[in-house]
Structure formats: structure tokens, C-alpha cells
């Protein structure tokens, strides 16, 4: 699915724009648009990270005493070895 691209007009501090233009000149990003998209994605991720961590913790609660996958695999291999 192709994302719909929309144009947004934003007023920025001139210093920010100069720094973004430097990133383009240095080849760190191809375009100013790419720089702004990456910056906004990082901002969105920073806001979503605590929410995601909270969801992971809620799933993890009560499973602390359960054995991990690695332990289960090792135990299964040990049982197989005993049968041989």
C-alpha cells in the first residue's frame, strides 16, 4: 500500500532549517523532507516507547517463574540424549 503524501506548511526557527540544510549538504540525508520525516518518526517513537514498555511489562507479569525457551530446548535435548 502506497502512503498518501500531503504537503504541510510549517514555520521553523531559522537555525533549525540551517542545521537541516547542513545535514543534506553533508549527505547524512538526501533531502530536507527526509530529515523532517526521520525527525518526526523519532518523536513519535519516543512517545510510544513508554506505552509499549508498559504493555510488554503487563504481558510479562506472572511469567517470571516460567522457564525460558532456551531452558526448555536444553531440557528437551537432555531428555533425548538420555533415551539414546
Secondary structure, DSSP 8 states (H G I E B T S, - for coil): -------------HHHHHHHHHHHHTTSSSSHHHHHHHHHHHHHHHHHHHHHHHHHHHHHTT-TTS--HHHHHHHHHHHHHHH-
